[in-house]
């Protein structure tokens, strides 16, 4: 199985704080854990860098990453973009890292609906889509000094709100904050909808202070430019990056051309029967799902 991964040498070249000795030490620890899958050098680099080279923090993040993926197959399984739910999901929205970084070296992750039909929006499938794009970018482009998520809400209507389940939202935000190997520097919602307060009411219980501190709401695109350079955005926003439809077709092609990578990812699973101490279950991570109250919609 051939995986199209970034050249490891380029990772060491772009970050003087990345030490091969630290990476080897981390890999040795991970590969000695009986419940964890074997990892490669790039994976070790991603987790160490995202945790600012804290060995203990990286250990926790990596264990959480593989544990959550194993315990939430409805969100992280079925990753083949050519079959199953992903075949249709990738047409509902565009999720793509933009090719131009910010002046401080951060990657912009752009999200926008392309099909605004509420019935076609399946939240859990969109979460899987987000993770597939995120990990594909990390494996092929490597680390970044930071990541900004820009979500253009144009086209989102009130019926979409009913599609957002609190259980899935909790899992997504937990994964984003505790497992995904990125340095999240900003979460920007643009062209916010009149019922944004209801979306935030669903998100806030699951957000740590660190994420709340980098959450920004913008009623117009012009407000976004105070935080994200206009030139780094697609042409529709006055930037120098290709138009959104072109970006969408490119990212869909990237997904289809990397099915081997997603198949390999699905082989990397935690074996809870071999975890030292007590095995973990979904209740240990997320609590009892039955305790969630139904979201009330006015």
Number of C-alpha atoms within 10 A of each C-alpha: 7 8 13 13 15 16 13 12 8 11 18 14 10 11 13 8 12 17 12 12 9 17 21 15 12 20 20 14 10 19 14 11 14 15 20 20 17 15 14 11 13 21 18 22 27 23 28 25 23 22 19 14 18 13 17 11 15 23 19 14 22 23 17 19 20 19 22 26 20 21 18 13 13 14 22 20 16 17 25 20 23 14 10 11 17 18 14 15 20 22 15 18 18 23 28 22 21 18 15 17 21 21 10 9 12 20 24 23 20 20 19 21 18 17 16 16 14 17 10 14 20 15 19 20 21 19 17 22 23 19 20 21 18 18 18 20 19 19 18 14 14 19 25 21 18 18 21 23 20 22 19 19 18 15 16 18 15 14 12 17 18 14 15 18 15 18 17 16 18 18 18 20 18 19 18 17 18 17 22 20 26 24 20 21 19 21 19 21 23 21 20 19 18 10 11 15 11 15 13 11 11 19 17 14 12 17 18 13 10 11 17 13 12 13 15 15 15 17 14 13 16 14 14 19 15 9 13 20 13 19 16 22 25 21 14 11 16 13 15 14 19 16 15 22 11 11 20 20 13 13 19 18 12 15 22 15 13 16 16 15 21 20 15 12 17 16 9 15 18 21 16 18 12 13 14 10 8 9 12 15 14 14 10 9 14 13 11 11 11 7 8 11 9 8 14 7 8 4
